[in-house]
Amino acid sequence: KYQFTSDMLEVSYYPSLNVNHKSNFLVIPSLFNSSEILAFNNKNNFIQILRQHGNVWLINWQDHNRDSSFSDYINEICVLIKALGKFGQINLVGHCIG
């Protein structure tokens, strides 16, 4: 698990468990939910399920900045992931509890 941090967000990287799958998933929880709930239960761990199909990037939001729009947050994470070079297309997975 690798972590990248900025003023807006922290990103955790979970490499694929299957070398045959080259997909990349960016999991985006709502600004008001913790992403920890997605990996809370070992039996039904959503992150582990996604890792069977490819690499997973999980966003943990930092304190919400009122001057930033949601698209500012998304642009920042997409630039970060693309800067890593070896990853291509990003599949977005939205998540909200409520």
Disulfide bonds with the S-S distance in Angstrom:
none
